[in-house]
Amino acid sequence: MPKFILDDKEIEFTQGQTIIEAAKQHGIDIPYFCWHPSLSVSGNCRMCLVEVEKMPKLVIACSTIAAEGMVVHSQSQKTIEARNAVMEFFLINHPLDCPICDEAGECKLQDYAYQHSVGESRFVEEKVHKDKRVPLGPLVMFDAERCISCSRCIRFCDEIAKDPELTFIKRGDRVTIVTYPGEELDNPYSLNTTDICPVGALTNRDFRFQARVWDMSDTKSICIGCSRGCNSEIWVRNNEVLRLTPRYNEDVNSYWMCDHGRVNTYKFINAEDRVKGPFIRKEGNLIQVSWEEAYSQTASKLKSFNKDEIAFIASPFATCEDNYVFKKFAQSIIGSKHLDFMRHVDPNFGDDILRKNDTTPNTLGCELLGISPNKSGLNLEGIFNGIKQKKIKAAYIIEDDLITVNPELENIFTELDLLIVHSTNFNRTTSIADVVFPSATYAEKNGTFVNFQGRVQRIRPAVASIDVDRAVDGLSLSRLDKFGTKYDSWAEKNKRDAKSSWKILTSLSAFFNNKFKFNLTEDVFDEISKNIKAFNKLDYDVIGEKGILLENINKEQSIKV
């Protein structure tokens, strides 16, 4: 491979790479504002100026192609002086209001002002004042005074979202960003502009002034909005999820995430309608009971039916671990042959960027686990018909609000003698259930999902429920303490007593004198890896932070999903 010298260090590069790309590949930081690895080069901020020997003047690293034998200096006196001058130019009209800026702690201008500024300004005239708090769209707010005209947001809309909505108007120090006449920034990926804005000019209206970045913990997770499974970060303060942001994974979602995944997939976690303990219907009303009573009553009710009278409906919203134990409970504890799950497909949701029509995170995982009826068992449609014909008298559903999806099912399920539901929140399905168990949300447990590509990916607990996995690496109680949440006092105060579905089923199995031997989520996955061909030789360490593509699967199946 060709090589060039950067700051007295010889580094390799590939033909066509720019200086900044080669430097980044080798962990060498060259400051920049306007450059982004997934956007075209605009070269207008000049922050990435470097000195190249035998060139008459400084060049910008973002657009200068690396060449064999080139000698580059990114820390020479000439380069540092140029950067200081660029920073002074930016700060002439930029408001010095970091203490009240929503971007503080995540702002490149703030960081570079400390690294490449003299600490005081020679500019004594009044700064140019521009419009503040301008709503560009339903989710994005614009503060023109803070904008440095890097054009990242404009290029994102043009090149990634494929929906040109923003442009520059005016010139010089009066230049600003506006939407085109009759347009607003409302494409399905608009909030990515707030991520890539290097300053506090574009902010998330859903998150504005909710918390400082240093007041929150962040946990690596997966978006549950569709079968893409975008890698995400869950940001938490005082045990409450405040925002979701994309996590880079070039094989899944690159740097991006859709607005639906950011805004609509976390608010139920801390909602008032959370199921905060087990409930049993008594005299027509759901009454909260102890776990012991819930297990005992549920087991007793299930034992009163013939195994062929009980149907089990799994969920593509539940993890592989939850669905696996659910299947095991249905087949080895109850002996039922009737097992299936509902597929959720919205033909109007998907696009050519990230979003998929399958609006669940684990459809392929359910299929790979064999969530389907035995040869003589009933599929989902057969279960519904069996209820109508009084052949199915009891149903067990986990983590899926079937009635909200299909309101006609309410008349069918009311025909049951027993309906058991695992749910994170009260909903239309729980409203007619006889037993409701509180299941943990994806932000409160460990587990895995398999996306439409056949990539198995991890989720980790970001917030605590009373029954959080204390032993796993995903949630450190000492870390919770750091961010102002004492675990025990929080649990006592909030009373959100929820468990992973596999834990509920493991405890319930003991009332059938055949308790499963699972203590941690890892124990469940270890059994999956031994018994399910597609997961052979996998463990959580192998899956890692970026997930791993399953090899032993039918590729046509993954494409179909």
C-alpha positions as CSV (number, residue, x, y, z in Angstrom):
1,M,0.0,0.0,0.0
2,P,1.2,3.6,-0.6
3,K,2.4,5.6,2.3
4,F,2.9,9.2,3.4
5,I,4.3,10.9,6.4
6,L,1.9,12.6,8.9
7,D,3.4,14.4,11.9
8,D,6.6,12.4,11.5
9,K,4.7,9.1,11.4
10,E,4.6,7.0,8.3
11,I,1.0,5.8,7.6
12,E,-0.6,3.7,4.9
13,F,-3.5,4.9,2.8
14,T,-5.6,3.6,-0.1
15,Q,-5.7,5.3,-3.5
16,G,-8.3,8.1,-3.5
17,Q,-8.3,8.7,0.2
18,T,-8.0,12.3,1.5
19,I,-5.5,13.3,4.2
20,I,-8.3,13.5,6.8
21,E,-9.7,10.1,5.9
22,A,-6.2,8.5,6.2
23,A,-5.5,10.3,9.4
24,K,-8.8,9.2,10.9
25,Q,-8.2,5.6,9.9
26,H,-5.0,5.6,11.9
27,G,-6.5,7.4,14.9
28,I,-5.0,10.8,14.3
29,D,-7.3,13.7,14.9
30,I,-7.4,16.6,12.5
31,P,-10.0,19.2,13.6
32,Y,-13.0,19.8,11.3
33,F,-16.5,21.2,11.3
34,C,-18.0,20.8,7.8
35,W,-16.5,17.4,6.9
36,H,-18.5,14.2,7.5
37,P,-17.4,10.8,6.4
38,S,-20.8,10.0,4.8
39,L,-21.4,13.3,3.1
40,S,-19.8,15.0,0.2
41,V,-16.9,17.4,0.7
42,S,-17.8,21.1,0.9
43,G,-14.5,22.5,2.2
44,N,-16.0,25.7,3.6
45,C,-15.0,25.7,7.3
46,R,-11.2,25.7,6.7
47,M,-10.7,24.2,10.2
48,C,-8.8,21.2,8.8
49,L,-5.9,23.2,7.4
50,V,-2.6,21.4,7.3
51,E,0.9,22.1,6.0
52,V,2.1,20.0,3.2
53,E,5.8,20.3,2.3
54,K,6.6,21.6,-1.1
55,M,3.1,23.2,-1.4
56,P,3.0,27.0,-1.5
57,K,0.2,27.4,1.1
58,L,-1.8,25.5,3.6
59,V,-4.4,23.0,2.2
60,I,-7.6,21.6,3.7
61,A,-7.2,18.0,4.7
62,C,-10.8,17.1,3.8
63,S,-10.4,17.6,0.1
64,T,-6.7,17.1,-0.5
65,I,-5.9,13.6,-1.9
66,A,-3.1,11.8,-0.1
67,A,-0.1,10.9,-2.3
68,E,2.9,8.6,-2.1
69,G,5.7,10.3,-0.2
70,M,3.7,13.3,0.8
71,V,4.9,15.0,4.1
72,V,2.1,16.5,6.1
73,H,2.2,18.6,9.3
74,S,-1.0,19.0,11.3
75,Q,0.7,20.4,14.4
76,S,3.3,22.8,13.0
77,Q,3.4,26.4,14.2
78,K,2.1,27.6,10.9
79,T,-0.9,25.2,11.0
80,I,-1.7,26.0,14.7
81,E,-1.7,29.7,13.9
82,A,-4.0,29.2,11.0
83,R,-6.5,27.2,13.1
84,N,-6.4,29.9,15.8
85,A,-7.2,32.5,13.1
86,V,-10.1,30.3,11.8
87,M,-11.5,30.0,15.3
88,E,-11.2,33.7,15.9
89,F,-13.1,34.2,12.7
90,F,-15.9,31.9,13.8
91,L,-16.2,33.5,17.3
92,I,-16.5,37.0,16.0
93,N,-20.3,36.7,15.8
94,H,-20.9,33.4,17.5
95,P,-22.7,34.0,20.9
96,L,-20.6,33.1,23.9
97,D,-23.5,31.5,25.8
98,C,-22.2,27.9,26.4
99,P,-23.8,27.8,29.9
100,I,-27.3,28.0,28.5
101,C,-26.7,26.3,25.1
102,D,-28.4,23.0,24.7
103,E,-25.3,21.6,22.8
104,A,-22.9,22.3,25.7
105,G,-20.8,19.2,26.3
106,E,-21.3,17.9,22.7
107,C,-20.2,21.0,20.8
108,K,-17.1,21.0,18.5
109,L,-16.9,24.8,18.6
110,Q,-16.8,24.7,22.4
111,D,-14.1,22.0,22.3
112,Y,-12.0,23.7,19.7
113,A,-12.4,27.1,21.4
114,Y,-10.4,25.7,24.3
115,Q,-7.8,23.9,22.0
116,H,-7.4,26.5,19.2
117,S,-8.2,29.9,20.6
118,V,-6.3,32.6,22.4
119,G,-9.0,32.9,25.1
120,E,-10.0,36.5,24.3
121,S,-11.4,38.3,21.3
122,R,-10.0,41.4,19.6
123,F,-13.5,42.1,18.2
124,V,-15.2,44.8,20.3
125,E,-18.1,45.8,18.0
126,E,-21.6,44.5,18.5
127,K,-22.1,41.0,17.1
128,V,-24.5,40.3,14.3
129,H,-27.9,39.2,15.7
130,K,-30.0,36.6,13.9
131,D,-33.3,34.9,14.4
132,K,-33.6,32.6,17.5
133,R,-35.8,29.6,18.1
134,V,-37.0,29.2,14.5
135,P,-39.0,25.9,14.1
136,L,-37.7,24.5,10.8
137,G,-40.1,21.5,11.2
138,P,-42.1,19.5,13.7
139,L,-39.0,18.1,15.4
140,V,-36.1,20.6,14.7
141,M,-35.5,24.0,16.1
142,F,-33.0,26.5,14.5
143,D,-30.9,29.1,16.3
144,A,-29.4,31.1,13.5
145,E,-27.0,33.0,15.7
146,R,-25.1,29.8,16.5
147,C,-24.9,28.5,12.9
148,I,-21.4,28.4,11.4
149,S,-22.7,27.7,7.9
150,C,-21.0,24.3,7.6
151,S,-23.8,23.1,5.3
152,R,-23.9,19.6,6.9
153,C,-27.7,19.7,7.4
154,I,-28.2,20.9,3.7
155,R,-26.0,18.1,2.4
156,F,-27.7,15.5,4.6
157,C,-31.2,16.4,3.3
158,D,-29.9,16.4,-0.3
159,E,-27.7,13.2,-0.2
160,I,-29.0,10.9,2.5
161,A,-32.6,11.8,3.1
162,K,-33.1,12.4,-0.6
163,D,-35.4,15.3,0.2
164,P,-33.9,18.8,-0.4
165,E,-35.5,21.0,2.1
166,L,-32.8,23.4,3.3
167,T,-30.7,26.0,1.6
168,F,-28.5,29.1,2.3
169,I,-29.7,32.6,1.7
170,K,-27.9,36.0,1.9
171,R,-24.1,36.4,1.9
172,G,-21.2,37.2,4.2
173,D,-21.9,37.4,7.9
174,R,-25.7,37.7,7.1
175,V,-25.9,34.2,5.6
176,T,-28.4,31.9,7.2
177,I,-30.3,28.6,6.6
178,V,-34.0,28.5,5.6
179,T,-36.4,25.9,4.2
180,Y,-37.4,26.2,0.6
181,P,-40.7,28.2,0.1
182,G,-43.6,26.1,1.1
183,E,-41.4,23.4,2.6
184,E,-40.5,22.4,6.2
185,L,-37.9,20.1,7.5
186,D,-40.2,17.1,8.0
187,N,-38.5,14.2,6.2
188,P,-38.5,10.9,8.1
189,Y,-34.8,11.4,9.1
190,S,-34.8,15.1,10.0
191,L,-33.4,14.6,13.5
192,N,-30.1,13.4,12.1
193,T,-29.4,17.0,11.3
194,T,-29.3,17.7,15.0
195,D,-26.7,15.0,15.5
196,I,-24.4,16.2,12.7
197,C,-24.7,19.9,13.5
198,P,-21.3,20.6,15.1
199,V,-22.7,23.5,17.2
200,G,-26.0,24.3,18.9
201,A,-27.8,25.7,15.8
202,L,-30.1,22.7,15.3
203,T,-31.7,21.1,18.3
204,N,-34.2,18.3,18.9
205,R,-37.5,19.9,19.9
206,D,-38.5,16.7,21.7
207,F,-35.3,16.9,23.9
208,R,-34.5,20.6,24.2
209,F,-33.4,21.6,27.7
210,Q,-34.3,18.3,29.2
211,A,-30.8,17.5,30.5
212,R,-27.1,18.1,30.1
213,V,-25.1,15.4,28.4
214,W,-22.9,15.1,31.5
215,D,-25.9,14.4,33.6
216,M,-26.9,11.4,31.6
217,S,-25.7,7.8,31.3
218,D,-25.6,6.2,27.8
219,T,-26.1,2.6,27.0
220,K,-25.6,0.8,23.8
221,S,-28.8,-0.8,22.5
222,I,-30.9,-1.5,19.4
223,C,-33.9,0.4,18.0
224,I,-37.2,-1.6,18.1
225,G,-39.0,0.5,15.5
226,C,-38.5,-2.0,12.6
227,S,-36.6,-5.0,11.5
228,R,-33.6,-2.9,10.5
229,G,-32.5,-2.9,14.2
230,C,-30.6,0.4,14.0
231,N,-27.8,0.6,16.6
232,S,-28.6,3.2,19.1
233,E,-27.6,4.9,22.4
234,I,-30.2,5.2,25.2
235,W,-29.6,8.3,27.3
236,V,-30.9,8.2,30.8
237,R,-31.1,10.6,33.8
238,N,-32.7,9.7,37.1
239,N,-33.7,6.4,35.7
240,E,-35.8,8.0,32.9
241,V,-35.0,7.6,29.2
242,L,-34.7,11.1,27.8
243,R,-33.5,10.5,24.2
244,L,-32.3,8.0,21.7
245,T,-29.4,8.7,19.3
246,P,-27.9,6.6,16.5
247,R,-24.8,4.5,17.2
248,Y,-22.4,4.0,14.2
249,N,-22.5,0.6,12.6
250,E,-21.8,0.7,8.9
251,D,-23.2,-2.8,8.4
252,V,-26.7,-1.8,9.7
253,N,-27.5,1.9,9.9
254,S,-24.2,3.8,9.3
255,Y,-24.5,7.0,11.3
256,W,-28.3,7.4,10.9
257,M,-31.6,6.6,12.5
258,C,-35.2,7.5,11.5
259,D,-37.3,10.0,13.5
260,H,-39.9,7.3,14.3
261,G,-37.2,5.2,16.0
262,R,-35.9,8.2,18.0
263,V,-39.2,9.6,19.2
264,N,-41.8,6.8,19.3
265,T,-39.9,3.8,20.7
266,Y,-39.0,4.9,24.3
267,K,-41.7,7.1,25.9
268,F,-43.8,4.1,26.9
269,I,-40.9,3.0,29.2
270,N,-41.6,5.7,31.8
271,A,-45.3,6.1,31.0
272,E,-48.0,6.3,33.7
273,D,-49.8,3.2,32.2
274,R,-46.9,0.8,33.0
275,V,-47.8,-2.5,34.5
276,K,-46.1,-2.2,37.9
277,G,-46.8,-5.7,39.2
278,P,-48.8,-8.8,38.5
279,F,-52.6,-8.5,38.2
280,I,-55.4,-11.1,38.4
281,R,-59.1,-10.4,37.5
282,K,-61.3,-10.7,40.5
283,E,-65.0,-10.0,40.4
284,G,-64.6,-8.4,37.0
285,N,-61.6,-6.1,37.9
286,L,-57.9,-6.5,37.6
287,I,-56.4,-6.5,41.1
288,Q,-52.7,-6.3,41.8
289,V,-51.5,-9.4,43.7
290,S,-48.1,-10.8,44.9
291,W,-45.9,-12.7,42.5
292,E,-46.5,-15.8,44.5
293,E,-50.2,-15.6,44.2
294,A,-50.0,-14.7,40.5
295,Y,-47.9,-17.8,39.8
296,S,-50.0,-20.1,41.9
297,Q,-53.3,-18.9,40.5
298,T,-52.0,-19.0,36.9
299,A,-50.6,-22.5,37.3
300,S,-53.9,-23.7,38.8
301,K,-55.9,-22.2,36.0
302,L,-53.7,-23.6,33.3
303,K,-53.9,-27.1,34.9
304,S,-57.7,-27.0,34.6
305,F,-57.5,-27.2,30.8
306,N,-56.5,-30.0,28.5
307,K,-53.2,-29.3,26.8
308,D,-55.0,-29.2,23.4
309,E,-57.3,-26.4,24.7
310,I,-54.4,-24.0,25.3
311,A,-52.8,-21.8,22.7
312,F,-49.6,-19.8,22.9
313,I,-48.8,-16.6,21.0
314,A,-45.2,-15.4,21.0
315,S,-44.0,-11.9,20.0
316,P,-41.6,-10.4,17.4
317,F,-41.2,-7.6,20.0
318,A,-39.8,-10.0,22.5
319,T,-36.1,-11.1,22.6
320,C,-34.9,-14.4,21.3
321,E,-34.4,-15.4,25.0
322,D,-38.0,-14.6,25.9
323,N,-39.4,-16.4,22.9
324,Y,-37.2,-19.4,23.4
325,V,-38.3,-20.0,27.0
326,F,-41.9,-19.2,26.0
327,K,-41.7,-22.0,23.4
328,K,-40.1,-24.3,25.9
329,F,-42.8,-23.6,28.4
330,A,-45.6,-24.2,25.9
331,Q,-44.2,-27.5,24.6
332,S,-42.4,-29.1,27.5
333,I,-44.4,-27.9,30.5
334,I,-47.9,-27.6,29.0
335,G,-47.5,-29.9,26.1
336,S,-49.4,-27.7,23.7
337,K,-48.9,-27.9,19.9
338,H,-50.6,-24.6,19.2
339,L,-47.8,-22.0,19.0
340,D,-47.4,-19.0,16.6
341,F,-46.8,-15.3,16.5
342,M,-48.3,-12.3,14.7
343,R,-46.3,-10.6,12.0
344,H,-46.6,-6.8,11.9
345,V,-46.2,-5.4,8.4
346,D,-47.0,-1.8,7.3
347,P,-46.6,-1.5,3.5
348,N,-46.4,2.3,3.9
349,F,-43.6,2.4,6.5
350,G,-40.6,1.2,4.7
351,D,-38.3,3.2,2.4
352,D,-35.0,2.8,0.4
353,I,-32.9,4.3,3.2
354,L,-33.3,2.4,6.5
355,R,-36.9,1.8,7.4
356,K,-38.4,-1.6,6.7
357,N,-42.1,-2.6,6.3
358,D,-41.7,-5.1,9.1
359,T,-42.3,-2.9,12.1
360,T,-40.9,-5.3,14.7
361,P,-37.3,-6.0,15.8
362,N,-37.3,-9.8,15.9
363,T,-39.5,-11.4,13.3
364,L,-36.6,-13.4,11.8
365,G,-35.5,-14.4,15.4
366,C,-38.9,-15.9,16.0
367,E,-38.7,-17.9,12.7
368,L,-35.2,-19.2,13.5
369,L,-36.3,-20.3,16.9
370,G,-39.1,-22.3,15.4
371,I,-42.0,-20.3,16.8
372,S,-44.6,-22.2,14.8
373,P,-47.1,-24.9,15.5
374,N,-46.2,-28.6,15.6
375,K,-47.4,-30.7,12.7
376,S,-50.9,-31.2,14.2
377,G,-50.9,-27.8,15.9
378,L,-52.7,-24.7,15.0
379,N,-51.1,-21.6,13.4
380,L,-52.3,-18.1,14.3
381,E,-55.4,-18.1,12.1
382,G,-56.2,-21.6,13.3
383,I,-55.9,-20.5,16.9
384,F,-58.4,-17.7,16.2
385,N,-60.8,-20.1,14.5
386,G,-60.3,-22.6,17.4
387,I,-61.4,-19.9,19.9
388,K,-64.5,-19.2,17.8
389,Q,-65.3,-23.0,17.8
390,K,-64.7,-23.3,21.5
391,K,-61.8,-25.8,20.8
392,I,-59.3,-23.3,22.2
393,K,-60.4,-22.2,25.7
394,A,-57.2,-20.6,27.0
395,A,-54.6,-18.4,25.4
396,Y,-51.2,-17.2,26.6
397,I,-49.8,-14.1,24.9
398,I,-46.4,-12.3,25.6
399,E,-45.4,-8.8,24.8
400,D,-47.8,-8.0,21.9
401,D,-51.0,-5.9,21.9
402,L,-52.9,-7.9,19.4
403,I,-56.2,-6.2,19.8
404,T,-54.8,-2.7,19.1
405,V,-53.3,-4.1,15.9
406,N,-56.6,-5.9,15.0
407,P,-59.6,-4.6,17.0
408,E,-61.8,-7.5,15.6
409,L,-59.8,-9.8,17.8
410,E,-61.5,-8.4,20.9
411,N,-64.7,-10.2,20.2
412,I,-62.7,-13.4,19.7
413,F,-60.6,-13.2,22.8
414,T,-63.6,-12.4,25.0
415,E,-64.8,-16.0,24.2
416,L,-61.9,-17.5,26.1
417,D,-62.2,-18.9,29.5
418,L,-58.6,-17.8,30.4
419,L,-56.4,-15.1,28.8
420,I,-52.9,-14.6,30.2
421,V,-50.8,-11.7,29.0
422,H,-47.3,-10.4,29.5
423,S,-47.2,-6.7,28.9
424,T,-45.1,-3.6,29.6
425,N,-48.1,-1.3,29.6
426,F,-51.8,-1.6,30.1
427,N,-53.5,-1.7,26.7
428,R,-56.6,-3.1,24.9
429,T,-55.4,-6.7,25.2
430,T,-54.7,-6.4,28.9
431,S,-58.1,-4.8,29.4
432,I,-59.8,-8.2,28.8
433,A,-57.1,-10.4,30.3
434,D,-57.6,-12.6,33.3
435,V,-53.9,-12.5,34.3
436,V,-51.5,-9.8,33.5
437,F,-47.8,-10.1,34.2
438,P,-45.5,-7.0,34.0
439,S,-42.8,-7.6,31.4
440,A,-39.6,-5.5,31.3
441,T,-39.1,-3.2,28.4
442,Y,-36.2,-3.6,26.0
443,A,-34.4,-0.8,28.0
444,E,-34.6,-2.8,31.2
445,K,-33.2,-6.2,30.2
446,N,-30.6,-8.1,28.5
447,G,-31.2,-10.1,25.3
448,T,-30.9,-10.4,21.6
449,F,-32.8,-9.6,18.4
450,V,-32.2,-10.8,14.9
451,N,-32.7,-8.2,12.2
452,F,-34.0,-8.7,8.7
453,Q,-30.4,-9.3,7.4
454,G,-29.9,-12.2,9.9
455,R,-27.7,-10.2,12.2
456,V,-28.0,-11.0,15.8
457,Q,-27.6,-8.0,18.1
458,R,-27.6,-7.2,21.8
459,I,-29.8,-5.1,24.0
460,R,-28.7,-4.1,27.5
461,P,-30.5,-2.6,30.5
462,A,-30.2,1.2,30.5
463,V,-32.8,1.8,33.3
464,A,-33.5,-0.2,36.4
465,S,-36.7,-2.1,37.4
466,I,-37.0,-3.9,40.7
467,D,-35.9,-7.1,39.1
468,V,-32.9,-5.8,37.1
469,D,-30.1,-8.3,36.3
470,R,-27.5,-7.1,38.8
471,A,-24.7,-9.4,37.7
472,V,-24.5,-8.5,34.0
473,D,-22.2,-5.9,32.4
474,G,-25.0,-3.9,30.8
475,L,-26.1,-2.1,34.0
476,S,-23.8,-1.0,36.7
477,L,-25.6,0.0,39.9
478,S,-22.6,2.1,40.9
479,R,-23.0,3.9,37.6
480,L,-26.7,4.5,38.4
481,D,-25.5,6.0,41.7
482,K,-23.2,8.3,39.8
483,F,-26.1,9.8,37.9
484,G,-28.2,10.4,41.0
485,T,-30.2,7.2,41.2
486,K,-29.8,5.0,44.3
487,Y,-31.2,1.7,43.1
488,D,-32.9,0.5,46.2
489,S,-34.5,3.8,47.1
490,W,-35.6,4.3,43.5
491,A,-37.2,0.8,43.3
492,E,-39.1,1.4,46.6
493,K,-40.3,4.8,45.4
494,N,-41.3,3.9,41.8
495,K,-42.7,0.4,42.4
496,R,-42.2,-0.6,38.8
497,D,-41.9,-4.3,39.5
498,A,-41.3,-5.8,36.0
499,K,-39.4,-8.9,34.9
500,S,-38.1,-10.3,31.6
501,S,-40.7,-12.8,30.2
502,W,-38.2,-15.6,30.4
503,K,-37.8,-15.0,34.2
504,I,-41.6,-15.0,34.7
505,L,-41.9,-18.3,32.8
506,T,-39.0,-19.8,34.7
507,S,-40.6,-19.0,38.0
508,L,-44.0,-20.2,36.7
509,S,-42.5,-23.5,35.6
510,A,-41.7,-24.3,39.3
511,F,-45.4,-24.6,40.0
512,F,-45.5,-27.5,37.5
513,N,-42.7,-29.3,39.4
514,N,-40.4,-28.8,36.5
515,K,-38.5,-25.6,37.0
516,F,-36.2,-24.4,34.3
517,K,-32.6,-24.0,35.3
518,F,-32.0,-20.4,34.1
519,N,-30.5,-17.8,36.4
520,L,-29.3,-15.2,33.9
521,T,-30.1,-14.2,30.4
522,E,-26.8,-15.6,29.3
523,D,-27.9,-19.1,30.5
524,V,-30.9,-18.9,28.2
525,F,-28.8,-17.8,25.2
526,D,-26.2,-20.6,25.9
527,E,-29.0,-23.1,25.6
528,I,-30.2,-21.5,22.4
529,S,-26.7,-21.7,20.9
530,K,-26.6,-25.4,21.7
531,N,-30.1,-26.3,20.5
532,I,-30.8,-23.9,17.5
533,K,-28.5,-24.5,14.5
534,A,-28.5,-20.8,13.4
535,F,-27.0,-19.7,16.8
536,N,-24.4,-22.5,17.1
537,K,-21.1,-21.4,18.7
538,L,-22.4,-18.0,19.6
539,D,-22.3,-16.2,23.0
540,Y,-22.6,-12.6,24.1
541,D,-18.9,-11.9,23.8
542,V,-18.9,-13.1,20.2
543,I,-21.9,-11.0,19.3
544,G,-20.2,-7.9,20.8
545,E,-21.3,-4.3,20.3
546,K,-21.9,-4.5,16.6
547,G,-23.6,-7.8,16.3
548,I,-22.8,-10.8,14.1
549,L,-24.3,-12.1,10.9
550,L,-25.7,-15.5,11.3
551,E,-24.2,-18.0,8.8
552,N,-26.4,-21.1,9.3
553,I,-29.7,-19.6,8.0
554,N,-31.7,-19.6,4.9
555,K,-30.7,-16.4,3.1
556,E,-34.0,-16.3,1.2
557,Q,-35.8,-16.3,4.6
558,S,-34.0,-13.2,5.8
559,I,-34.7,-11.4,2.5
560,K,-38.4,-12.3,2.8
561,V,-38.6,-10.7,6.2
